Amino acid sequence: MIIAVDGPAASGKGTLARRLARHLGLPYLDTGLLYRGVGLAVLRAGGSPEDEAAALAAARSLDPAALDDAELRGEAAGNAASKVAAMPPVRAALLEMQRAFAARPGGAVLDGRDIGTVVCPGADHKLFVTASLEKRAERRLKELREKGVEIIQERVLQDMKERDARDSGRSVAPLVPAQDAFVLDTSELDADAAFAAALEHITSRQRAG
């Protein structure tokens, strides 16, 4: 069983995908970490994440074993990821890695921006998790402050607007719900309610056969 979970930043898709994977006993991949890994590698080499040649070289040499680096969760890596993810050669270089993970015996849960539309268009279940821009910025601000990062709300909101524009406006694999995706708006839902709604959708579809 392959479950694709897509959505914008801070929508709650990562939390939901990890919880579904644990509940269903499936391996889990945060595909965004692949792009963060590429972006961070470029930054650490002193390059620009807007340099396609540097980004492609980083994608081709990416070591999946290095995806537990804490710095990958930072804002710098996130912004760099959004830039390198807009490059078709980078996406192509990482595509097979994602599909190989999804092809594991028994299936997998993958979350990202284009899992249901490009990476696994034949996924058994497709979820598109979203929330209002204001709610997502509020969540990201809380998350950053809990990590001790001092940042103003207006900056978080602007960064999120820019990232949304890049993710939704890119020419290859833009952030859009698959036509057959279950759209889950978490603006007014906590993690438990979002999980319950997603699990009910999956189990009802399985019962329907």
N, C-alpha and C positions, 0 to 999 in steps of 0.2 A: 504494500500500500504506500503510494507516494502522496504526500501532502505538501502543497505549495502554499506558502504564506507570504503575501506581498503587502506593501504599504509604505507610506512616507515615514520619515524620521520621527521618533517619539510617539508613534501611534499605538504602541503596545504590542506590535507584531512579534518582536523578539521574545518578550516574556511569554506571550501566548504560545509561540512555536516550541520553545523549550519545554513548557509545561505539557503540551500535547505529546511531545516526543517521550517524556518521562512516563506519562500515563499509558501510552500505547506501546511502550517498549521498543521504540524506533530510534535509530541513530539520527543525530541532528547536526545540521550545518548552517551557520550564519554566513551566508554568501557575501554579505557586506564586509566581513573581515578580510576576504580575499582582496577586495578593492582598497580597503584601508591598508592592508599589507603592502600593496603596490605603491600607494600614495606615500606611505611612511618611508618605504625604502628609497623613493626618489628624494624625499626631503632630507633623509639622513645622509644621502650622497651629495647633498648640497645643490641638488637640481630643482627644477620647477615642475610641479605636477601638471603644468600646461604644456610641457615638452613631450610630445608623443613618442619620440624615439626613446627617451629615457624611461617613460612609463611602460612601453612595450618590452624593453629589456628587463625591467623589474618584474613584469608579469611572467615572462618566460622563465625567470630564475626563482620564482616564488617558492618557498619551502612551506608547505602546509603545516609542518611541525612547529613553525614559528608563530602560529596564529594565537598563542596564548600570551603574547606580549601585552602587558597592561597599557602601554602607550597607544595601542591600537584603538582604545576606547576614548581617547582624547578628542577634543574639538579640532585640533590641527589635522589629525589623521582623517577625521570625518569630512572636513572640507576638501582635503586633497583627494579623498576617495571619490567625492562627487565629481571632481574635475577629470580624473583619469577614467572614470566609468563612462564618460561621454565619448570616449575614443573607440571606434569600431574595432581596431586591431587588438586593443587591450581586452575588450569584451570577448573577442573570438579566442584569444589565448587562454582565457579562464573558463570558457564555456565547457570544454570537454572535462575539465577537472570537476565541475559541478555535476555534469551528467553522469560521470563515473560514480560519484558519491550516491546519486539518486538510484543508480542501478544495482545497489547492494541487495543481496538476497533478503527478502522480507519487506524491502522498501525503506523509506527515510522521510524525514521532515526537513524541508529547506525553506529558509526565509530570505527575502531580498526585495528586489524591485521588479524583476522580470521573470520570476520562476514559473508562474502560470501561463505567461504569454510566449516565452522564448526557451527557457532552460528545460522545462518539463510541461509542454503544452498538453501532453496526454496524462497529466497527473490525475489520480483518482479523486482527489478533493482539492479545490482551489479556494483559498480565503483571501480576501482583500481587506486588510485592516486599516481603518482611517480614523481621523478625529479632526476637529476644527484646528485651524492654525494657532489660535489663541491658547487652546487647551494643550496642544503639543509643546508650544513654547513654554507654557507654565510648568509642564512636566520636566522639560529639559533644564530649565532654570533651577528647579528644586534639586534635580540630580547633580548638577554642577556645584551648587552651593553645599550639598552634603559631602562633596569631595573636597571642599575647601577652596573652590575656585571662585574668586570674586569677579562677578560680571553683572552688568545691568540688564534688565529685562528687554529694553529696546534693542540692545545688541543681539541678544538671543533671537528675538523675533525677526530682525533683519537677516541674520545668518540663515535662519530657517526658510525665509521667503526666497532667498537666493538659491539655496540648495533645492527647494521644491521646483523652482523655475528650471534649474539645470536638469534635474531628474525627469521632469515631465516634458521638457522641450527638446531633449536631445533627439537626433535623427534616428538613432539605432536603439531599439529596446526601451522606449520611453516608459515612464511609470504610469501605467493605466491598468484598470482592472481587466482581467480576461473576461470575455463575453459570458462565460459560464461560471464566473466566480461568485461566491457568497460574500457580499459586501457587509462588513461588520463595523459599524460606527461606535467607537469606544469613548466618545466625548463625555458621555454621562455614565459610563460603566467602569467599575473597578476591575481588578485583575480576575477576581473570582467570577464575576458576572460575565466577563468576556470569554473566559474559559468554558463556562457552562453553555453559553450560546454556541460557541464553535463546536464543542463536543456533541451537542444535540443535533447540529446540522450534519455532522459526519455520521453519527450513529443512525439518524433517520434515513440518510441516503443509503447506508449499508443495508438497512432493513428493507428498503424499497427495492434493493437488489439490482 
